Amino acid sequence: MKNRGMGFTYQRGSIWWIRYSYRGRVHRESSHSTKSVDATKLLKRRLGEIGIGRFAGPDPDRVTFKALMKILTDDYIVNQRRSLKRTKTCIKHLRAYFGDMRASEITTDEITSYIRSRQSEDPPAASASIKLELSTLKRAFNLAVRAGRLHVRPYIPSIEVSNVRKGFFEAAELKAVVKELPEDIRPIIRFCYLTGWRIGEVLTLPWRQVDLKAGIVRLEPGSTKNDEGRTFPVSALPELAELLQEQHERTKALEVDLGKIIPWVFHRNGTRIKTFRVQWLRACEKAKVPGRYVHDLRRTAVRNLERAGVPRSVAMKLTGHKTESVYRRYAIVSESDLAEGVKKLGTLLKTDLSEPKKVVYMTGRRQS
């Protein structure tokens, strides 16, 4: 059946096909049906897509899960995203379930089945891991739609994650943990406690970003989680200035012994420290505060800034929190903080009740 200027349908054997043009290019597509009405519907759909500018041709039916993941990884590589390694781990789990599917076959029902399969593993996958995998799949679909490879993406459900950690350190607890740590780890923990910086930022901190004379430590743009630079005025915090000075003197002495330059602020015999998880867990056990995380030092620093009355906008610049909503999650209030607040309230009420206010009545203006 021909419709001049709008494409037409025709038969090849018993199967109906459609033919139409877009930007000077002729497209032929099978309806996979022996009924002409199905071919007519497909032709109308394609012409409608052309009319609203969402034409992608027959490709959507050919896009596979593998193609989706290639679009995703190419985007991460081109934009030099630091989370590529973590994303590849997510892809590994997704591939085990969706590996042989076309994108059109990855429906909401299939995605829900994927969630159930991950939750039924032995041991079950963590909710946070599943949520990250779903976000990876969602981004892959979004990129494919943006590139014109797909028309739409399926609705991708999410799951609730209730793993917000609330740990923080009191001064005595931290002192006990530091005492149990190796000598080369102690300054790292003290630095994190004082600055609230992320452990990854601290372990990779080079001496060229520390200016002891000017009394500042800086992180270059692109070296932080949110890609923004950051400066911490060391000279305003004597304990931190002393820590860095001691670390600098220790490093210089070691450079003389080893005969080489040590670029890292924190190191183990001149080699950058990449992890100390085992030593940390052992120290927490010995200090009788098991189950604590190094990241709890970041929460503790935020709480200390709140206690000190530092304006939130200033505190966020110091710790590197980009949004106030995330910062508020870290601004933990302990029971002692609550008790202190109630104590202040009691003092105020006691003053108000014990000293009743005198009422002075205003008389009318004296008549002359």
C-alpha positions as CSV (number, residue, x, y, z in Angstrom):
1,M,0.0,0.0,0.0
2,K,1.6,3.3,-1.1
3,N,1.0,6.7,0.4
4,R,3.0,9.1,-1.8
5,G,5.2,11.4,0.2
6,M,4.7,9.5,3.4
7,G,6.3,6.2,2.8
8,F,4.5,2.9,2.0
9,T,4.0,-0.7,3.0
10,Y,4.8,-3.7,0.9
11,Q,5.2,-7.5,1.1
12,R,8.2,-9.7,0.9
13,G,6.9,-13.2,0.8
14,S,4.3,-13.3,3.5
15,I,5.9,-10.6,5.7
16,W,4.8,-7.0,5.4
17,W,7.5,-4.3,5.3
18,I,7.6,-0.5,5.4
19,R,9.6,2.0,3.5
20,Y,10.1,5.7,4.4
21,S,12.6,8.5,4.1
22,Y,14.3,10.7,6.6
23,R,16.8,13.4,5.8
24,G,17.4,12.0,2.4
25,R,18.0,8.5,3.6
26,V,15.7,5.6,2.7
27,H,14.8,3.2,5.6
28,R,13.3,-0.2,5.1
29,E,12.0,-2.0,8.1
30,S,10.2,-5.3,8.7
31,S,6.9,-5.4,10.7
32,H,7.6,-9.1,11.5
33,S,3.9,-9.7,10.7
34,T,1.9,-11.2,8.0
35,K,-0.9,-8.6,8.5
36,S,-0.8,-5.4,6.5
37,V,-2.5,-3.5,9.4
38,D,0.6,-4.1,11.6
39,A,2.9,-2.7,9.0
40,T,0.6,0.4,8.6
41,K,0.7,0.9,12.4
42,L,4.5,0.7,12.4
43,L,4.8,3.1,9.5
44,K,2.5,5.6,11.3
45,R,4.6,5.3,14.5
46,R,7.8,6.0,12.6
47,L,6.3,9.0,10.8
48,G,5.0,10.3,14.1
49,E,8.5,10.0,15.6
50,I,9.9,11.9,12.7
51,G,7.2,14.6,13.2
52,I,8.1,15.3,16.8
53,G,11.9,15.0,16.4
54,R,12.3,11.7,18.3
55,F,13.2,9.5,15.3
56,A,15.8,6.8,15.9
57,G,14.9,4.4,13.2
58,P,14.8,0.6,13.7
59,D,17.9,0.8,15.9
60,P,16.1,0.7,19.3
61,D,15.0,-2.9,18.6
62,R,18.7,-3.8,18.0
63,V,20.3,-2.1,21.0
64,T,21.5,-4.8,23.4
65,F,22.5,-4.6,27.0
66,K,26.1,-4.9,25.9
67,A,25.7,-1.8,23.8
68,L,24.1,0.1,26.7
69,M,27.1,-0.6,28.9
70,K,29.5,0.4,26.2
71,I,27.7,3.8,25.9
72,L,28.0,4.1,29.6
73,T,31.7,3.2,30.0
74,D,32.6,5.4,27.0
75,D,30.9,8.3,28.7
76,Y,32.8,7.7,32.0
77,I,36.2,7.4,30.1
78,V,35.7,10.5,28.0
79,N,34.7,12.6,31.1
80,Q,37.4,11.0,33.3
81,R,35.0,10.1,36.0
82,R,36.8,8.7,39.1
83,S,33.9,6.3,39.8
84,L,34.6,4.2,36.7
85,K,36.1,1.3,38.8
86,R,33.0,1.2,41.0
87,T,30.7,1.4,38.0
88,K,32.5,-1.6,36.4
89,T,31.7,-3.6,39.5
90,C,28.0,-2.7,39.1
91,I,28.1,-3.6,35.4
92,K,29.5,-7.1,36.4
93,H,26.4,-7.8,38.5
94,L,24.0,-6.4,35.9
95,R,25.6,-8.4,33.2
96,A,25.0,-11.7,35.1
97,Y,21.3,-11.1,34.8
98,F,20.7,-8.9,31.7
99,G,23.7,-10.0,29.6
100,D,21.9,-11.5,26.6
101,M,18.9,-9.2,26.5
102,R,18.0,-6.4,24.1
103,A,17.3,-3.0,25.7
104,S,13.7,-3.4,24.7
105,E,13.4,-6.6,26.8
106,I,14.7,-4.9,29.9
107,T,11.3,-3.9,31.3
108,T,10.3,-2.7,34.7
109,D,9.1,-6.2,35.6
110,E,12.5,-7.6,34.6
111,I,14.3,-5.0,36.7
112,T,12.1,-5.8,39.7
113,S,13.0,-9.5,39.2
114,Y,16.7,-8.5,39.2
115,I,16.2,-6.8,42.5
116,R,14.6,-9.9,44.0
117,S,17.4,-12.1,42.6
118,R,20.1,-9.9,44.2
119,Q,18.2,-9.9,47.5
120,S,17.8,-13.7,47.5
121,E,21.6,-14.3,47.1
122,D,23.5,-16.0,49.9
123,P,24.5,-13.7,51.5
124,P,22.0,-11.1,50.2
125,A,23.4,-8.2,48.4
126,A,23.4,-5.0,50.4
127,S,20.5,-2.6,49.6
128,A,23.1,0.2,49.0
129,S,24.8,-2.0,46.4
130,I,21.6,-2.8,44.6
131,K,20.6,0.9,44.6
132,L,23.9,1.8,43.0
133,E,23.5,-0.9,40.3
134,L,20.0,0.4,39.5
135,S,21.4,4.0,39.2
136,T,24.1,2.6,36.8
137,L,21.4,1.0,34.6
138,K,19.3,4.2,34.7
139,R,22.2,6.3,33.5
140,A,23.0,3.9,30.7
141,F,19.4,4.2,29.4
142,N,19.5,8.0,29.8
143,L,22.6,8.2,27.7
144,A,21.2,5.9,25.1
145,V,18.1,8.1,24.8
146,R,20.2,11.3,24.7
147,A,22.3,9.8,21.9
148,G,19.2,8.9,19.9
149,R,19.8,5.1,20.2
150,L,16.5,4.6,22.1
151,H,13.2,6.5,22.2
152,V,12.4,6.0,25.9
153,R,13.7,4.2,28.9
154,P,11.8,1.9,31.2
155,Y,10.7,3.0,34.6
156,I,13.5,1.8,36.9
157,P,12.3,1.3,40.5
158,S,14.5,2.1,43.5
159,I,14.8,0.6,46.9
160,E,15.0,2.1,50.4
161,V,18.4,2.2,52.0
162,S,18.6,2.7,55.7
163,N,22.3,2.7,56.4
164,V,22.9,6.2,57.5
165,R,25.7,6.0,59.9
166,K,25.6,8.2,63.0
167,G,28.9,7.4,64.7
168,F,31.2,10.0,66.1
169,F,34.1,10.2,68.5
170,E,34.3,11.8,71.9
171,A,37.8,13.1,72.7
172,A,38.7,10.4,75.2
173,E,37.6,7.6,72.7
174,L,39.7,9.0,69.9
175,K,42.7,9.3,72.2
176,A,42.3,5.6,73.2
177,V,42.2,4.6,69.5
178,V,45.2,6.7,68.4
179,K,47.2,5.1,71.3
180,E,46.7,1.7,69.8
181,L,47.6,2.7,66.2
182,P,51.1,2.4,64.5
183,E,53.1,5.6,64.6
184,D,52.7,6.3,60.9
185,I,48.9,6.1,61.1
186,R,48.4,8.4,64.1
187,P,49.0,11.7,62.4
188,I,46.5,10.8,59.6
189,I,43.8,10.2,62.2
190,R,44.5,13.4,64.0
191,F,44.5,15.3,60.8
192,C,41.1,13.9,59.8
193,Y,39.7,14.7,63.3
194,L,40.9,18.3,63.1
195,T,39.9,19.1,59.5
196,G,37.0,16.8,58.7
197,W,38.5,16.0,55.3
198,R,37.8,12.7,53.6
199,I,40.3,10.0,54.1
200,G,41.0,9.7,50.4
201,E,41.9,13.4,50.3
202,V,44.2,13.1,53.2
203,L,46.1,9.9,52.1
204,T,46.9,11.5,48.7
205,L,47.8,15.0,50.0
206,P,51.2,16.1,48.6
207,W,53.6,18.5,50.3
208,R,53.4,20.9,47.4
209,Q,49.8,21.7,48.6
210,V,51.0,22.5,52.1
211,D,52.4,26.0,52.8
212,L,53.7,26.0,56.3
213,K,55.0,29.6,56.1
214,A,51.6,31.0,54.9
215,G,49.9,28.6,57.3
216,I,47.5,26.9,54.8
217,V,46.7,23.5,53.3
218,R,44.9,23.4,50.0
219,L,43.3,20.8,47.8
220,E,43.4,21.5,44.1
221,P,40.2,21.6,42.0
222,G,39.6,18.1,40.6
223,S,41.2,16.3,43.5
224,T,38.2,16.2,45.7
225,K,34.9,14.3,45.5
226,N,32.9,17.3,44.3
227,D,35.9,18.5,42.1
228,E,36.0,21.8,43.9
229,G,39.2,23.2,45.4
230,R,39.5,23.8,49.2
231,T,41.7,25.7,51.6
232,F,42.2,25.1,55.3
233,P,44.0,27.9,57.4
234,V,46.4,25.8,59.4
235,S,47.8,28.7,61.3
236,A,44.4,29.4,62.9
237,L,44.5,26.0,64.6
238,P,47.8,25.6,66.5
239,E,47.3,21.8,67.1
240,L,47.1,21.2,63.4
241,A,50.0,23.5,62.6
242,E,52.1,21.6,65.2
243,L,51.1,18.2,63.7
244,L,52.1,19.3,60.1
245,Q,55.4,20.8,61.4
246,E,56.3,17.6,63.1
247,Q,55.3,15.5,60.1
248,H,57.4,17.8,57.9
249,E,60.5,17.5,60.1
250,R,60.1,13.7,60.2
251,T,59.8,13.5,56.4
252,K,62.9,15.7,55.8
253,A,65.0,13.5,58.1
254,L,63.8,10.4,56.3
255,E,64.6,11.9,52.9
256,V,68.2,12.3,54.1
257,D,68.3,8.7,55.2
258,L,66.7,7.3,52.1
259,G,68.4,9.7,49.7
260,K,65.1,10.5,47.8
261,I,62.3,13.0,47.8
262,I,59.1,12.0,49.6
263,P,56.2,13.9,48.0
264,W,53.4,12.7,50.3
265,V,52.6,14.3,53.6
266,F,51.5,11.0,55.2
267,H,53.6,7.9,54.3
268,R,55.1,4.7,55.6
269,N,58.9,4.9,55.3
270,G,58.6,7.1,52.2
271,T,55.8,5.1,50.5
272,R,52.3,6.5,50.3
273,I,49.8,4.7,52.6
274,K,46.9,3.3,50.6
275,T,45.0,1.6,53.3
276,F,45.2,0.7,57.0
277,R,41.9,-1.0,57.5
278,V,43.2,-4.0,59.5
279,Q,45.2,-1.7,61.9
280,W,42.2,0.5,62.4
281,L,39.8,-2.3,63.2
282,R,42.4,-3.8,65.7
283,A,42.9,-0.4,67.4
284,C,39.2,0.1,67.8
285,E,38.8,-3.3,69.3
286,K,41.6,-2.7,71.8
287,A,40.2,0.8,72.7
288,K,36.8,-0.8,73.4
289,V,35.0,1.1,70.6
290,P,34.4,-1.6,68.0
291,G,32.6,-1.0,64.8
292,R,33.7,2.5,64.3
293,Y,34.7,3.9,60.9
294,V,37.4,6.3,59.9
295,H,34.6,8.3,58.3
296,D,33.2,8.9,61.8
297,L,36.0,11.4,62.2
298,R,34.4,13.6,59.5
299,R,31.1,13.5,61.3
300,T,33.0,14.4,64.5
301,A,34.7,17.4,62.9
302,V,31.3,18.7,61.7
303,R,29.8,18.3,65.2
304,N,32.8,20.2,66.6
305,L,32.3,23.0,64.2
306,E,28.7,23.2,65.1
307,R,29.5,23.3,68.8
308,A,32.1,26.0,68.2
309,G,29.4,28.2,66.6
310,V,31.1,28.3,63.2
311,P,28.7,29.6,60.6
312,R,27.4,26.7,58.5
313,S,28.5,28.3,55.2
314,V,32.0,28.7,56.5
315,A,32.1,25.2,58.0
316,M,30.9,23.7,54.6
317,K,33.8,25.4,52.9
318,L,36.3,23.9,55.4
319,T,35.0,20.3,55.2
320,G,34.1,20.3,51.5
321,H,30.4,19.6,51.8
322,K,28.7,20.9,48.7
323,T,25.1,20.9,49.9
324,E,23.6,21.8,53.2
325,S,21.3,18.8,53.2
326,V,24.4,16.5,53.3
327,Y,26.1,18.6,55.9
328,R,23.1,18.5,58.2
329,R,23.3,14.7,58.2
330,Y,26.7,15.0,59.7
331,A,25.8,17.6,62.2
332,I,25.1,15.0,64.9
333,V,23.8,16.1,68.3
334,S,24.9,13.8,71.2
335,E,23.0,13.2,74.4
336,S,25.5,15.5,76.2
337,D,24.7,18.3,73.7
338,L,21.0,17.8,74.4
339,A,21.6,17.8,78.1
340,E,23.6,21.1,77.8
341,G,20.8,22.6,75.8
342,V,18.1,21.7,78.4
343,K,20.4,22.9,81.2
344,K,20.6,26.4,79.5
345,L,16.8,26.3,79.1
346,G,16.5,25.5,82.9
347,T,18.7,28.4,83.8
348,L,16.6,30.8,81.7
349,L,13.3,29.6,83.1
350,K,14.7,29.7,86.7
351,T,15.6,33.3,86.1
352,D,12.3,34.2,84.7
353,L,10.3,32.6,87.5
354,S,12.4,33.9,90.4
355,E,12.5,37.5,89.2
356,P,8.9,38.5,88.3
357,K,8.8,41.5,86.1
358,K,7.6,44.8,87.5
359,V,4.6,46.3,85.6
360,V,4.7,50.0,85.3
361,Y,1.3,51.6,84.4
362,M,1.5,54.6,82.2
363,T,-0.6,57.5,83.4
364,G,-2.3,59.9,81.1
365,R,-0.6,63.1,80.2
366,R,-0.7,65.7,82.9
367,Q,-3.1,68.5,82.2
368,S,-1.6,72.0,82.5
